[in-house]
Amino acid sequence: MTVYHGEAEYSHGTLPVTGILITNLGTPDAPTAQAVRRYLGEFLWDPRIVEIPRPLWWLILHGVILRIRPKRSAHAYQKIWTDEGSPMLAISRKQAAALQHLLEQQFGGPVKVALGMRYGTPSIADGLAELRTANARRILVLPLYPQYAASTTASTFDAVANVLKTWRWIPELRMISHYHDDPAYINALAASIRESWEKHGQAERLLFSFHGIPKRCLLAGDPYHCECHKTVRLVAEQLQLPADRWQLAFQSRFGREEWLKPYTDKTLEAWGRAGVKSVDIVCPGFSADCLETLEEMAMLNRGVFLEAGGEKYHYIPALNNRDDHMQFLAGLVKKHTQGWPETDAEWNATQHAKEAETSRHHALEMGAAR
């Protein structure tokens, strides 16, 4: 028998809240092989990530990959781990706190921001539980993936749906699918690049590197490839960069099949051999720095370029919790929560408290505990 979870002794007089769930990919709890194995086991078992029949994939995953890869990945995580722990988690928490502060200033009624990671902790279920405890009757899900992909944004929807389908009272739900061409997002990217140039000087070439996905996803209709190209075109136009000064490429490929091209490492290698001496790297698909940016891009690919003949390689950090990035995200939330009562600057606390008290009295008359 299916059980739909409610709340023990629910208080019917509690004021409703607008909830904002921000999500990202996730991270292991520690830079150890054991923690990485747990994380990779959850990540790689997601059918949105690996679209191979489950029995066959279970044998490959548990028979080969989870026996070899965790130790190697743990070593990579150790290179970037900080006193605050995982960089992605630490930055994500700062983003949640900054967004909470900005929305409290801009919303008339109560708002609660929670953080949930698609894999690892805090999970999406943890974030949704936090919002339910706060009495969020309207929830906006904001996956911090600027460009839509089935393996990221759609997987987030799967996780949210899997949690909510067990709730007795389903909140009103909205979800942001992408923001790859939002002018304020483009402005923040361009500003971060300009600031880097002012501080470190402008390199001969600017490489926009995005996480790759298999080519078959593009052929199946996934818009990720097109949205990455649009982001880059808009940023390059704002920076007034000639076409021969920049390029888009894709990193982090896995397995033997063909992924989106050109590949980042091959591009850097070709540039170095062709006599390009200096390169700036930016990763517009990552809203927070993580293993793929701090270790793969800032370290490993630096070695690729320098060994091929390059001389100067500079990684431009992700937008993280920059003020312009957080202001943009607050504006994005406001746009997608229009019409919800708590977003109204004229929200009347006294009126809503009276309505909540009336609801409580009716529930008490029906035998509710409180």
Buried (B, 14 or more C-beta within 10 A) or exposed (E): EEEEEEEEEBBBBBBBBBBBBBBBBBBBBBBBBEBBBBBBBBBBBBEBBBBEEEEEBEEEBEEEBBEEBBEEBBEBBEEBBEEEBBBBBBBBBBBBBBBBEBBEEBBBBBBBBBBBBBBBBBBBBBBBBBBBEBBBBBBBBBBBBBBBBBBBBBBBBBBBEEBBEEBEEEBEBBBBBBBBBBEBBBBBBBBBBEEBBEEEEBBBBBBBBBBBBBBEBBEEEBBBBEBBBBBBBBBBEBBEBEEEBBBBBBBBBBEEEEBBEEBBBEBBBEBBEEEBBBBBBBBBBBBBBBBBBBBBBBBBBBEBBBEBBBEBBBBBBBBBBBEBBBBBBBBBBBEBBEEBBBBEEEBEEEEBEEBBEEBBEEBEEEEBEE
